[in-house]
Amino acid sequence: MSKTHFIKSTAIVSGFTALSRVLGLVRDMLMAGVFGTSLYMSAFVVAFTIPNLFRRLFGEGALSASFIPVFIEVRHKEGEGPAWIMVRKVVTLLTLTLLAIVIAAMLVVTAASLWMDLGEKAALVMPLLRIMLPYTVFICLAALSMAILNSYHHYAVPAFTPCLLNFVWIVAVLFICPRFTGDPMGQIGAVAWAVIAAGVLQLGVQIPQLVKYGYRPGLSFDWKDRRMIRILTLMGPAALGLAVTQFNVVIDRLLAIWIGPWAPAALFFSERLIYLPLGVFAVALSTVLLPTFSGHMAVTDTVRMKSTLNRALRNLLFVMIPAAAGLLILSGPIVEMIFEWGNFTRQSTRLTALALQFYAPGLVVFSLAKVFVPAYYAMQDTRTPVRIGLYAVLLNLILNVTFVLTWPLYWKHAGLAFATVLAEGFYALALAVVLHRRIGSPGWRSIGSSVSLCAACTVMMGLTVVYVHSALTLHPGILPLDGKLMQVANVLISIAAGMAVYFGASAALKSSELADVAAALRRRKPQTSSTNT
């Protein structure tokens, strides 16, 4: 994939992902106003964690990571026919496995609800979990479908698919929840049912495109195929690592609800603000990288792989460093602007903003892992990220317990966020070190120069943001607005001023990353840049 095509593909995914994140932001604003940081919202967050666990494990996680490199290799060496036969076998195995897990889990949840004294918090979580468990089947198949389409460098439909969840969710909050006024359990239950409907849509919209490329629906039970065995062999270590990681996520949620009924909700809303820039660029970049790296490794071209890795890291950090600084500086005003209305109180804002301040530096380290991990998967090495991930998970658990036991009550949930950032930082650093030993330097000198330039521009941006926002806050007469409009104007003007300074400084310092993005938008070849070690 050429440099321009690579950046344009990332831009396509970023565009649709940005739409999804904007819809998700609207969704979260509505959820904040209706439920605030109440126990009902926290119960929903905990319950929704379980189907997301299986989505990461069987959908976009271990299965996709082990399947896509083999799928691309079979297409290169054996042709489209054998590759699509393999897809049918994988879909059959995945569907039956997920159905068995969901049925078993629903029976356990039902039995626990009927015969155990669960307490107030668990009693709210269980019925919501029972409703949303079938979402696991649909979203995992949808995630696998997205990965297959991405392997054909078809990014538009898969990138649009997540928008459907947010759209259906918004419709439920706007038009169904009001029918249960005065019944918060009925309202949150309606949202849970909307999640199921969205899962069906997310899978359904991709099937016509899969058929266009050669997929033919049907069942196949020939799982002794050598390619299936290879996929399952690769999947095993990745599944183990993701299972441990996702178990840690569940522990985080349980620790949060133990801290207080508000804590999971406060963490959820702060995470949503982190996922906005992370999803718009880092996840989009990761989506493009796995099939790109896999294509390089299919012809054993490590030189092009290192070049792609260098370009990906520089462009990623060019976006994420200022984004992290901006969220850290404006955490309180942003949370107040977006979420503080209805049942989302000033106290909810303080709790959420505190967690966001500790999450903000994580934008950089979270995004780095999304570049390094696809490189390992493309080499059909699912073991190394798992081994490193196990240490990161252990570190996260130790830090979680330490911060929960030692930090003040209303800072404990922020401690969970900080533990996650520290553990992910260790994970990204270790991945980079091992990858360097395996394929050589991707050009650390040019990456370091790029980071230094970004950091200098970010400092200028940060000072600008602080000055502009302080001036607008201390002198409200500058803008003839009040209330929510004033909040919105202050934040947006501060962000716009910061962005203008950042991009202006980048242009003055002749940032090659800025030139790459501008060239992709103009659809011409960007200037070349050095990748010295």
NORWOQUI-V807002 format. One line per field, one symbol per residue. psi: psi as a letter, one per 40 degrees, with the letter a starting at -180 (. if undefined). Layout:
psi=???
This chain:
psi=hiddddddddddddddddddddddddddddddddeafidddddddddedddddddddecebddddddddddddddddeidddddddddddddddddddddddddddddddddddeigeiddddddddddddededddddddddddddddddefhedddddddddddddddddddddddefhegdddddddddddddddddddddeeddddddeehhiiihegeehddddddddddddddddddddddddddddddddddiedddddddddddddecddddddddddddddddddddddefgddddddddddddddddddddddddddddfdddddddddgibehiddddddddddddddddedddddddeddddddddefgeddddddddddddddddddddddddiideedddddddddddddddddddddddddddeihefdddddddddddddddddddddddddddddddgeedhfiibdddddddddddddddddddddddddefhddddddddddefihiiiiifi.
